[in-house]
Amino acid sequence: MEIIQIVGLGLIGTIFTMIIKNYKPELALQLSLVISLIIFILMIGRIVVVIDVMRELASRANIDLIYINTILKVIGIAYIGEFGAQICRDAGEGIIASKIEFASKVLIMILGIPIMLAILDSIMQLLP
């Protein structure tokens, strides 16, 4: 029941942050960041397992690992960008958060270009 531990850590961190916020707002933000990073670090091991499984399945299906790696990069950019944007929003920096989201979307579009080109090449080969 790992999720219970994570939710418990999050709730305890939230309670402490709310209490500290009244006395030292800057310390409350730091505590919030530390709790967020701890949860993120706890999940890295699980993420690695998912990545390994996806690569193994791609290998069995004879799918080029370049495509799987690109998909994994896209997923990573999405999660990390969202994580960073949420932290900025929690700190009251909505403008910076929206720019992080924008940059994430641009990077995802750039990573998608080779896949789109490969799909177009496949379609062109099917046409007479």
ZALO-882765 format. One record per residue (C-alpha): x, y, z; residue number from 1; residue in three letters; chain. Coordinates in steps of 0.1 Angstrom, whole numbers, plus 5000, padded with zeros to 4 digits. Last residue first. Layout:
# residues N
[[X,Y,Z],NUM,ala,A]
...
***
This chain:
# residues 128
[[5005,5042,4439],128,pro,A]
[[5001,5052,4476],127,leu,A]
[[5014,5028,4502],126,leu,A]
[[5049,5042,4501],125,gln,A]
[[5035,5077,4507],124,met,A]
[[5016,5065,4538],123,ile,A]
[[5048,5050,4552],122,ser,A]
[[5068,5082,4545],121,asp,A]
[[5040,5103,4562],120,leu,A]
[[5042,5081,4593],119,ile,A]
[[5079,5084,4594],118,ala,A]
[[5076,5122,4591],117,leu,A]
[[5051,5124,4619],116,met,A]
[[5074,5103,4641],115,ile,A]
[[5104,5126,4633],114,pro,A]
[[5083,5157,4641],113,ile,A]
[[5069,5145,4674],112,gly,A]
[[5100,5155,4694],111,leu,A]
[[5096,5191,4683],110,ile,A]
[[5059,5191,4692],109,met,A]
[[5067,5178,4727],108,ile,A]
[[5094,5205,4731],107,leu,A]
[[5068,5231,4722],106,val,A]
[[5042,5217,4746],105,lys,A]
[[5067,5216,4774],104,ser,A]
[[5078,5253,4767],103,ala,A]
[[5041,5263,4769],102,phe,A]
[[5036,5245,4802],101,glu,A]
[[5067,5261,4816],100,ile,A]
[[5054,5295,4804],99,lys,A]
[[5020,5289,4821],98,ser,A]
[[5038,5281,4854],97,ala,A]
[[5059,5313,4851],96,ile,A]
[[5027,5333,4848],95,ile,A]
[[5010,5315,4876],94,gly,A]
[[5037,5323,4901],93,glu,A]
[[5019,5320,4934],92,gly,A]
[[5043,5295,4950],91,ala,A]
[[5017,5267,4945],90,asp,A]
[[5014,5278,4909],89,arg,A]
[[5052,5275,4904],88,cys,A]
[[5052,5240,4920],87,ile,A]
[[5023,5230,4897],86,gln,A]
[[5042,5242,4867],85,ala,A]
[[5073,5222,4877],84,gly,A]
[[5053,5190,4881],83,phe,A]
[[5034,5196,4848],82,glu,A]
[[5066,5201,4829],81,gly,A]
[[5081,5171,4845],80,ile,A]
[[5051,5149,4837],79,tyr,A]
[[5047,5162,4801],78,ala,A]
[[5085,5162,4794],77,ile,A]
[[5087,5126,4807],76,gly,A]
[[5058,5114,4786],75,ile,A]
[[5073,5130,4755],74,val,A]
[[5107,5115,4763],73,lys,A]
[[5091,5080,4767],72,leu,A]
[[5073,5084,4733],71,ile,A]
[[5106,5094,4717],70,thr,A]
[[5124,5064,4733],69,asn,A]
[[5096,5041,4721],68,ile,A]
[[5100,5055,4685],67,tyr,A]
[[5138,5052,4685],66,ile,A]
[[5134,5017,4699],65,leu,A]
[[5122,5005,4665],64,asp,A]
[[5092,4981,4671],63,ile,A]
[[5101,4944,4667],62,asn,A]
[[5071,4934,4688],61,ala,A]
[[5093,4917,4713],60,arg,A]
[[5116,4947,4715],59,ser,A]
[[5087,4971,4719],58,ala,A]
[[5074,4949,4748],57,leu,A]
[[5108,4949,4765],56,glu,A]
[[5112,4987,4760],55,arg,A]
[[5077,4993,4776],54,met,A]
[[5085,4970,4805],53,val,A]
[[5118,4988,4811],52,asp,A]
[[5101,5022,4810],51,ile,A]
[[5074,5010,4835],50,val,A]
[[5101,4997,4859],49,val,A]
[[5120,5030,4857],48,val,A]
[[5088,5049,4865],47,ile,A]
[[5084,5028,4896],46,arg,A]
[[5119,5036,4908],45,gly,A]
[[5113,5073,4901],44,ile,A]
[[5082,5073,4922],43,met,A]
[[5099,5078,4956],42,leu,A]
[[5120,5106,4941],41,ile,A]
[[5088,5125,4931],40,phe,A]
[[5073,5120,4965],39,ile,A]
[[5104,5133,4981],38,ile,A]
[[5106,5162,4957],37,leu,A]
[[5070,5173,4965],36,ser,A]
[[5077,5171,5003],35,ile,A]
[[5108,5192,4998],34,val,A]
[[5090,5218,4977],33,leu,A]
[[5062,5221,5003],32,ser,A]
[[5087,5225,5030],31,leu,A]
[[5104,5253,5011],30,gln,A]
[[5071,5270,5005],29,leu,A]
[[5063,5268,5042],28,ala,A]
[[5097,5282,5051],27,leu,A]
[[5090,5313,5029],26,glu,A]
[[5056,5318,5046],25,pro,A]
[[5071,5319,5081],24,lys,A]
[[5045,5323,5109],23,tyr,A]
[[5011,5317,5093],22,asn,A]
[[5026,5294,5066],21,lys,A]
[[5041,5272,5093],20,ile,A]
[[5007,5257,5102],19,ile,A]
[[4996,5253,5066],18,met,A]
[[5029,5237,5057],17,thr,A]
[[5027,5213,5086],16,phe,A]
[[4992,5202,5076],15,ile,A]
[[5002,5199,5039],14,thr,A]
[[5033,5179,5048],13,gly,A]
[[5012,5155,5069],12,ile,A]
[[4987,5152,5041],11,leu,A]
[[5014,5145,5015],10,gly,A]
[[5033,5120,5036],9,leu,A]
[[5000,5102,5043],8,gly,A]
[[4991,5103,5006],7,val,A]
[[5025,5088,4998],6,ile,A]
[[5023,5062,5025],5,gln,A]
[[4988,5052,5015],4,ile,A]
[[4998,5050,4979],3,ile,A]
[[5026,5025,4988],2,glu,A]
[[5000,5000,5000],1,met,A]
***
